[in-house]
Amino acid sequence: MDFNLDDTQQDLRALAADLLAKEATQERLDAHEKTGLPYDDKVWQAMSQAGLTSVCVPESAGGAGLGAVELAVVLREVGARAAPVPALATLVSTLAVARYGTPEQVTRSAEGIGTLALREREPVSVERSGDGWLVSGRKTAVPHGGEAAYVLVTTGEGLFMTAGPWTARPEYASDGGGLATVVLDRAPAERLAGQEGVAHVRQLFTAAVAAQASGVLAGALKLTTEYIRTRKQFGRALAEFQAVTVQIADVYIAARALDVAMWSGAWLLANDLPADEDVAVAGFHVSEAYRALFTCQHLHGGLGLDVTYPLHRYFAQAKHLSHLLGGADAQLDLIGALV
């Protein structure tokens, strides 16, 4: 397994990093937070115009036709800026439709925001209707369920794609990221795949969450490292104190552990190799990344609690990403079942 990015992936990373550095500035994000909107449309439109939102759309539908590793490259840069955009759900959705959908479905998936409905309190029902299907039920924790143009729904019958109608009931998200409970009442749908598609989409989603969490922790680590280098106490920089260096080293170790598991899972998925265990380990380390954010906050002292300081965005997004996967215990249960 080669953890080095190839030329295309490096160019994609540079494009995403440069664009988000320009568009997702502190001033822009401050202004967005005051609006209360689920995502920053200006940043999202800039990403769309640069082709970053369609990297997983096949070339036949106007995209770049790239895969899971390139998806991870883009999402890691989104996380590094804590950018409030629906990139995670959209990129996973388009990659899933590219794999399982018809050319017409692929074309539709390239238009607007896409999302995934993976979690539920009770099974979703599916019934035949002519040549199509009708889906009914309630899905929880759907990213941008109120803004999406289509949703991929996991059921006992397989993976389905629907453009609604559905009712979106807002849920609380720690980063304000537009979570919703999606209620489907005999919504027309198209079957994309069987249970193998359901399993694959869940793995893609976990890997994508891990990629964005990797960027979040990298951004928080950079911010914290710069702070302890310049903040002085008793006439010395904080970084000169052994207790501080040990704590920042723990954050670095958490970041490296997440990176290794995430890139391993993404590479295996991209090459159609068994990725269950690697992806599950990456999902566990998402929660470890969230815990590492507490250390970053602690090393900032009182400043770490100031919502006008950018660290709070990384903290909120790390918490949100951990919750999307059900937390550390859920991932440990999954790892235990696999091994």
Secondary structure, 3 states (H helix, E strand, C coil): CCCCCCHHHHHHHHHHHHHHHHHCCHHHHHHHHHHCCCCCHHHHHHHHHCCHHHCCCCHHHCCCCCCHHHHHHHHHHHHHCCCCCCHHHHHHHHHHHHHHCCHHHHHHHCCCCEEEECEECCCCEEEEECCEEEEEEEEEEEECCCCCCEEEEEECCEEEEECCCEEEEECCCCCCCCEEEEEEEEEEEEEEECHHHHHHHHHHHHHHHHHHHHHHHHHHHHHHHHHHHHCEECCEEHHHCHHHHHHHHHHHHHHHHHHHHHHHHHHHHHCCCCCHHHHHHHHHHHHHHHHHHHHHHHHCHHHHHCCCCCHHHHHHHHHHHHHHCCHHHHHHHHHHHHC
